[in-house]
Amino acid sequence: MESGSITFYDGSICDYKIIASKRCTMAVQVNKEGEVIVRLPYQVSAAAGHRLIVENKDWLYKQLWKIHKKQVEKQEFQWIDGASVLLFGTSVVLRVSAEPYKKSYIVRETAAGISVTGPSCEGRELECQLKVKEVMKLWYRKKAKGYLEKKTAQWAMLMKVTFERISIRDQATRWGSCSGKGNINFNWRLVLLPEALADYVVVHELAHRLHMNHSRQFWSVVAQVLPDYMERRKELKSWGEKLDGIF
């Protein structure tokens, strides 16, 4: 393994590692933490890896800037009264308040936004923020269950397919999955997205009841139900990047 560094136009410096392995192509990879790795086949020299970094300098800078921006946004967001949170693709106001002698937190959806009431946070602000985040996540998951169960039943009837059990999961990289037995898992974060994107994920998983792959026949089923599925798929990816790191 070898390492190196490159200086960008703004003066910032990026360190990277070069790793050789049993592979056929060269590649530059950037993980979510901003770590840069150049992967090479065993027979390719490290010098080629350094050149690859230089050739992809502009692309690399953009990727690292995106990661930096997300990290800053994550650090700046606070689970406090007046914060803006998402529900069905729309920003709503989070109202956090304390009630005397209250020992637990309660989440309610109101006309003014989402209300969280709980014990006094005086002198324990950071601890209370973490608790508000935790109870909001539980509330979202509960809301997602009824929301996605109803959608799945409606789309299954339209597509003339059946399914077995629906589970709501905390999946880091997947919006949904469908087993060969017809059990469907959904990511609770779907409740944060515009409804059209949740519909796409539901239709996508139900289409696997007919084709357990991503063949041409599979996408044909999806297209028959949602002719604009490609636009929805693209938007879903964009939302995934936007939500990354919030929870």
C-alpha positions, 0 to 999 in steps of 0.5 A, spaced: 500 500 500 502 506 498 499 513 499 499 520 496 496 527 497 494 532 492 492 540 492 486 543 490 485 550 487 483 553 493 489 550 497 486 544 500 489 538 501 487 531 500 490 525 502 489 518 499 491 511 499 493 506 493 491 499 494 493 493 489 488 487 489 486 482 484 481 486 480 481 488 472 480 495 472 483 502 476 478 506 480 478 512 485 473 511 490 470 516 496 467 513 502 462 517 506 467 519 511 471 522 505 476 517 505 479 517 498 482 510 495 485 508 489 484 501 487 489 498 482 490 491 479 496 488 482 500 488 475 499 496 475 504 500 478 503 505 483 505 511 479 499 510 474 494 510 481 497 517 482 496 519 475 489 517 476 488 522 481 491 528 477 486 526 471 480 526 476 482 532 480 476 536 478 471 530 480 474 528 486 474 535 489 466 535 487 465 529 491 469 531 497 465 538 497 459 534 497 461 530 503 463 536 507 457 540 506 453 534 508 457 534 515 456 541 516 449 541 515 449 535 520 453 538 525 448 545 524 442 541 525 439 541 532 432 538 534 430 544 538 423 548 538 422 551 531 427 546 527 424 544 520 423 537 519 420 533 513 414 529 513 411 526 506 416 531 502 414 537 506 418 541 511 414 542 517 415 545 524 418 541 530 415 544 536 418 542 542 416 544 549 416 542 556 410 540 561 411 540 569 412 533 572 412 530 565 417 524 565 416 521 558 416 524 551 409 524 547 409 526 539 403 529 536 401 531 529 398 538 529 396 543 524 402 547 526 407 542 525 409 536 529 409 537 537 414 534 542 412 535 549 417 532 555 420 533 561 424 540 562 431 540 558 434 546 563 441 544 564 440 538 559 439 541 552 444 536 549 441 530 552 434 532 551 436 533 543 438 526 543 432 524 546 427 528 541 431 525 535 430 518 538 422 519 539 421 522 533 425 516 529 420 512 533 414 516 531 416 516 524 417 508 524 410 507 527 407 512 522 410 509 516 407 502 518 400 504 517 402 508 511 406 503 507 401 497 509 395 501 506 399 503 499 402 496 498 395 493 499 392 498 494 398 497 489 398 490 489 390 490 488 392 494 482 398 490 479 394 483 481 399 480 485 400 478 492 404 479 498 405 476 505 408 480 511 410 487 511 416 490 516 419 496 517 426 497 517 432 501 519 436 500 513 442 504 511 442 503 504 436 500 501 429 503 500 426 496 500 426 489 499 422 483 497 423 476 499 422 470 494 416 468 499 413 475 498 415 478 505 417 485 504 421 490 508 421 498 507 425 503 510 421 507 515 425 514 511 420 513 506 415 517 510 420 523 509 419 523 502 414 525 497 408 520 496 410 519 489 417 516 491 414 512 496 409 509 491 415 508 486 418 504 491 412 500 493 411 498 486 418 496 485 418 491 490 411 488 488 414 487 481 419 482 484 413 478 486 413 477 478 420 477 477 425 476 482 431 480 478 432 486 475 431 484 468 427 487 462 421 484 464 421 486 471 422 493 468 416 492 463 412 491 469 414 497 473 413 501 467 406 499 465 404 501 472 408 507 473 410 510 466 415 515 469 418 511 473 425 513 471 424 520 473 422 518 480 428 513 480 432 519 479 429 523 484 429 518 489 437 518 489 437 525 490 433 525 496 437 519 498 443 523 498 439 529 501 437 525 507 444 521 508 446 523 515 440 526 518 438 520 522 
